[in-house]
Amino acid sequence: MRSQIDLTNHFIPSGIQYVAGVDLAYWKEGDKEYGVACIVVINRKTMEVLEEVSYSDEIHVPYLPSYLAFRELPLILEAVKLLGVIPDLYMFDGNGYLHPRNMGIATHASFYLNKPTIGVAKNYYHIDGAQYTVPENREGAYTNIVKDGEIYGQVLRTHQDVKPICISCGNWIDLETTREFVLEFVTKDSRLPITTRFADIMTHRERNKRKI
């Protein structure tokens, strides 16, 4: 799959109408573990939520750092089947190309969704040999995360005086466009874009509903 990653735009940015945020949450009941995948679809023009769906199931794949896609993807794909509105672009709470094998959940999922994807991480996921500097304290400031001369992602400050986030291409989108889309969906209420922020809020709500 890695050879099929293409960090160029496979779409016209102005043609993107519906953007989805994706996140997951987990919990345990006895010796069993469960997860719920939540997807929130937002109208790019109005910034209104068009649809929310969730899917939960028991998790059978053990937790292994940097292999989370094998736990998350089955739930995500089942949630996608519930959508009535088809997103043009997906933003994931997690990483894409910014991954030891360049195959974070945003990238991995793209091959099944057949849509451009973006990774938006609240915190930096350490990659051996990767380096970056902290961006200036101003809205929109960013620095590249580089390993062996290759840019894996960016550290982006979405508001002044707030902790920056980490963004990366998933697939079929370039880094500049990735950054532009993330900033477009950031409001004054949070450092995160409303896509993944709303999905994150939904995961907590859905997990609490399902927990015994």
C-alpha positions as CSV (number, residue, x, y, z in Angstrom):
1,M,0.0,0.0,0.0
2,R,2.8,2.4,0.8
3,S,3.9,2.6,-2.8
4,Q,0.3,3.7,-3.7
5,I,0.4,6.8,-1.4
6,D,0.1,9.9,-3.5
7,L,0.5,13.2,-1.7
8,T,-0.9,15.3,-4.6
9,N,-4.5,16.7,-5.0
10,H,-6.8,14.3,-6.8
11,F,-9.6,16.8,-6.7
12,I,-10.4,20.5,-7.2
13,P,-10.5,22.1,-3.7
14,S,-13.4,24.3,-4.6
15,G,-15.4,21.2,-5.4
16,I,-15.3,19.8,-1.9
17,Q,-18.8,20.2,-0.3
18,Y,-19.1,17.7,2.5
19,V,-16.2,17.0,5.0
20,A,-16.3,14.3,7.6
21,G,-14.6,14.0,10.9
22,V,-13.8,10.6,12.3
23,D,-12.8,9.5,15.8
24,L,-13.0,6.4,18.0
25,A,-13.3,5.6,21.7
26,Y,-12.8,2.4,23.6
27,W,-13.9,0.9,26.9
28,K,-13.7,-2.4,28.8
29,E,-16.4,-4.6,30.2
30,G,-14.9,-7.4,32.3
31,D,-12.3,-9.1,30.1
32,K,-13.7,-7.8,26.9
33,E,-12.9,-4.5,25.1
34,Y,-15.3,-2.6,22.9
35,G,-15.0,0.4,20.6
36,V,-17.2,2.9,18.9
37,A,-16.5,4.8,15.7
38,C,-18.2,8.1,15.1
39,I,-18.4,10.1,11.9
40,V,-19.8,13.7,11.7
41,V,-20.4,15.1,8.3
42,I,-20.3,18.9,7.9
43,N,-21.5,21.1,5.1
44,R,-18.4,23.2,4.1
45,K,-20.4,26.2,2.9
46,T,-22.6,26.5,6.0
47,M,-20.4,24.8,8.6
48,E,-23.6,23.0,9.7
49,V,-23.6,19.3,10.8
50,L,-25.5,17.3,8.2
51,E,-25.3,13.9,9.7
52,E,-23.9,11.9,12.6
53,V,-23.4,8.1,12.6
54,S,-21.8,5.6,15.0
55,Y,-21.0,1.9,15.0
56,S,-19.8,-0.1,17.9
57,D,-18.5,-3.7,18.4
58,E,-16.2,-5.8,20.4
59,I,-12.5,-5.4,19.7
60,H,-10.5,-8.6,19.0
61,V,-7.2,-7.1,17.9
62,P,-4.8,-6.3,20.7
63,Y,-3.4,-2.8,21.2
64,L,-0.1,-2.3,19.4
65,P,1.4,1.2,19.0
66,S,1.6,2.3,15.4
67,Y,-0.7,-0.6,14.3
68,L,-3.9,1.0,15.5
69,A,-5.5,0.9,12.0
70,F,-6.1,-2.8,12.4
71,R,-8.2,-2.1,15.5
72,E,-10.0,1.0,14.2
73,L,-10.6,0.4,10.5
74,P,-13.3,-2.3,10.8
75,L,-15.4,-0.1,13.0
76,I,-14.8,2.9,10.7
77,L,-15.9,1.1,7.6
78,E,-19.1,-0.2,9.2
79,A,-19.9,3.4,10.3
80,V,-19.3,4.6,6.8
81,K,-22.0,2.2,5.5
82,L,-24.5,4.0,7.7
83,L,-23.9,7.4,6.0
84,G,-26.6,8.9,3.9
85,V,-24.4,11.9,2.9
86,I,-21.2,10.8,1.1
87,P,-18.3,12.9,2.3
88,D,-15.9,14.4,-0.3
89,L,-13.1,14.5,2.2
90,Y,-12.3,12.8,5.5
91,M,-10.4,14.2,8.5
92,F,-9.3,11.7,11.1
93,D,-8.5,12.3,14.7
94,G,-5.0,10.7,14.3
95,N,-2.1,10.6,11.9
96,G,-1.7,9.9,8.2
97,Y,1.7,10.1,6.6
98,L,3.1,11.2,9.9
99,H,3.7,7.7,11.0
100,P,6.8,5.4,11.3
101,R,5.7,3.5,8.1
102,N,3.7,6.5,6.7
103,M,0.6,4.5,7.2
104,G,-1.4,6.1,10.0
105,I,-5.2,5.6,10.1
106,A,-5.9,8.5,7.8
107,T,-3.7,7.0,5.1
108,H,-4.7,3.4,5.7
109,A,-8.4,4.2,5.5
110,S,-8.0,6.1,2.2
111,F,-7.6,2.9,0.3
112,Y,-11.0,1.6,1.5
113,L,-12.8,5.0,1.3
114,N,-11.4,6.0,-2.1
115,K,-11.5,9.6,-0.9
116,P,-8.8,12.1,0.0
117,T,-8.0,12.0,3.7
118,I,-6.3,14.2,6.4
119,G,-4.8,13.3,9.8
120,V,-5.3,15.8,12.6
121,A,-3.5,14.8,15.9
122,K,-3.9,16.6,19.2
123,N,-0.3,15.6,20.2
124,Y,2.9,14.8,18.4
125,Y,3.4,11.0,17.9
126,H,7.2,10.4,18.3
127,I,9.0,9.0,15.2
128,D,12.6,8.1,15.6
129,G,14.8,10.4,13.6
130,A,12.1,13.0,13.0
131,Q,12.7,16.6,13.9
132,Y,10.7,19.9,14.1
133,T,10.8,23.3,15.8
134,V,8.0,24.9,17.6
135,P,6.1,27.3,15.4
136,E,5.8,31.0,16.1
137,N,3.1,32.1,18.6
138,R,0.7,33.4,16.0
139,E,-2.4,32.0,14.3
140,G,-1.6,29.9,11.2
141,A,2.1,29.6,12.0
142,Y,3.6,26.1,11.2
143,T,6.8,24.2,10.9
144,N,7.6,21.0,9.1
145,I,8.2,17.6,10.7
146,V,11.2,16.2,8.8
147,K,12.9,12.8,8.8
148,D,15.8,12.1,6.5
149,G,15.1,15.2,4.5
150,E,11.4,14.2,3.9
151,I,8.5,16.1,5.2
152,Y,6.1,13.8,7.2
153,G,3.7,16.5,8.4
154,Q,3.5,19.8,10.1
155,V,3.1,21.3,13.6
156,L,0.4,23.9,13.2
157,R,-0.7,26.6,15.6
158,T,-4.3,27.3,15.0
159,H,-4.7,30.1,17.5
160,Q,-2.2,32.4,19.3
161,D,-1.3,31.3,22.8
162,V,-2.6,27.8,22.4
163,K,-0.8,24.5,22.0
164,P,-0.2,23.6,18.4
165,I,-1.6,20.5,16.7
166,C,0.0,18.0,14.3
167,I,-1.4,17.6,10.8
168,S,-0.4,15.3,7.9
169,C,-1.7,14.2,4.6
170,G,-3.6,11.0,4.5
171,N,-3.7,10.3,0.8
172,W,-4.6,12.0,-2.5
173,I,-4.1,15.5,-1.0
174,D,-1.0,17.7,-0.7
175,L,0.3,19.2,2.5
176,E,-0.5,22.8,1.7
177,T,-4.1,21.9,0.9
178,T,-4.3,19.8,4.0
179,R,-3.3,22.8,6.1
180,E,-5.7,25.1,4.4
181,F,-8.6,22.7,5.0
182,V,-7.7,22.2,8.6
183,L,-7.6,26.0,9.2
184,E,-10.8,26.5,7.4
185,F,-12.7,24.3,9.9
186,V,-11.1,25.8,13.0
187,T,-13.3,28.2,15.0
188,K,-12.6,30.5,17.9
189,D,-13.9,27.8,20.3
190,S,-11.1,25.3,19.9
191,R,-7.6,24.7,18.5
192,L,-9.1,21.7,16.6
193,P,-11.1,21.8,13.4
194,I,-14.8,21.2,14.1
195,T,-14.8,18.1,12.0
196,T,-12.6,16.0,14.4
197,R,-13.7,18.0,17.4
198,F,-17.3,17.2,17.0
199,A,-16.5,13.6,16.2
200,D,-14.4,13.4,19.4
201,I,-17.3,14.9,21.5
202,M,-19.6,12.3,19.9
203,T,-17.4,9.4,20.8
204,H,-17.6,10.3,24.5
205,R,-21.3,10.6,24.3
206,E,-21.8,7.3,22.5
207,R,-19.3,5.4,24.7
208,N,-21.2,6.6,27.8
209,K,-24.5,5.4,26.3
210,R,-23.1,2.0,25.6
211,K,-21.1,1.3,28.8
212,I,-22.8,-1.0,31.3
